[in-house]
Amino acid sequence: MTITKYGQCCLLIEIEGKRFLTDPGSYSKGFEDLTDLAAILITHEHADHLHTEALATLHANNPRAMIITNTGVGKILETHGIEHTVVEGNSVIEVAGVRIEAYDGTHAEIFEEVGQVQNTGYFIGESLFYPGDAYTDPKRLVPVLALPVSGPWCRSADAIRYAVALKPERAFPVHDAVLNEKGIELVHGLFERVLASKGVTFMRLKDGETIEC
């Protein structure tokens, strides 16, 4: 499995030649011309995870790609005439021979009810869990974790404890587009050092970079 990062939380995940994309939002760029996508997964409706114009372009370039999301996002997509498939709760779907499992969770608190929307994380294939903006425990072995490391709701201590609790073999950073270069070095370095002491390998991943898991 290879993973390429585009900005905030937009990930191109390639599993045995099958290509999946997560959260093409307004804080990401460079993904718009991607083709041969099997599915596009959207965890929730916040703008940094969902940009309807970019999604429409992606769908035009990938007419056979399935758009997978939850009811909250689905209501928005309906107003734009974008076809989608709801996969939420604890439901499972298979796309191009790859198993995708949904895990609903509460969006981590920003402040009281601000930004509290439906959030659905997805286990993609046999290895990768991407929780969106939540600290959801899938109650299963997590070989690879897409770990949020920054944002108005994300405190380093909480994110680190989340990773320690899930104990993945490897984790890599998402949700860090608001950080400048120095901030990325600081935050990624912190997570790398602390998680290494807890037996978790933290793989640094910046915008435009690709890792193999």
Summary of the structure (lengths in Angstrom):
residues: 213
radius of gyration: 15.8
end to end distance: 5.5
largest distance: 48.5
contacts: 731
relative contact order: 0.16
helix: 22%
strand: 31%
